[in-house]
Amino acid sequence: MSTFQKDIEWLLKTHNILEAFQNQTTFHVRFDISGFDRLVIERHGNLISVAHYFEQNGDLIADPEIELHYPTWFPTAITQAWSGRREKFIERDGAEYVDVKFHDEVTSFLVLWGRNIRSQGWDKANSSNISILETVAE
């Protein structure tokens, strides 16, 4: 289990929504704390998205947004507003390549981000806009 997975699952558990996140194929929650960009955690099947959002000229901008594979929690893409999107798997000329530095570089960033999420008090944040849209078939 990665450090980032532990941090996000800790947050969801403190808000009593970890079980819903784990057992639903479509899940969305937004956390708000004054002075910080909102934090959004989503699950769409085997894709997890964790992002902070800020508003610029009326548009919501994700910065950063990390995409992870569920249930492994391996990072597959990261988007940062000013430096763009980076993906683990790259397709060129009909062939798929793996960015071999991606996992280690992104994982080190996630350790820091997860530590910040814990220390900034997101466990005491207002959670809203919780959407659980689809039940996993048994």
Beta strands, then each sheet from edge to edge (+ up, - down):
strand 1: 24-32
strand 2: 38-44
strand 3: 47-56
strand 4: 59-69
strand 5: 75-80
strand 6: 84-87
strand 7: 89-92
strand 8: 95-98
strand 9: 126-135
sheet 1: 6+ 5- 4+ 3- 2+ 1- 9+
sheet 2: 7+ 8-
end
